[in-house]
Amino acid sequence: MIFSVGSVCGGSVGCGACAAVLFPVSQTDPVQIDTFAVGSRVSSFDCEIEGVILGIKMGIKFLETSQDLHTVPDVFIFSDCYAAIENIAGMKFHTRPDI
């Protein structure tokens, strides 16, 4: 389970960043946190998109390094930005068509 978020400081356009937090299925595995500075003149929407992308990358890396894939049948990414989810759902992935 992955939660993603993006935000801008100082208004609708400004300095923005995003984060993603991965909670693994196993209670013995540590929670993983990753952040990314998006830019200095970006919108909140841009930051939310980057947060979901960061979450996708975390999920792929987690699945690639997981010792037992049978315990991880699905990866869920949660975002509070419906527009970002809609935008990403409509993307065409050329490098990883299995996403």
Order of alpha helices (4+ residues) and beta strands (2+ residues): beta-beta-beta-alpha-beta-alpha
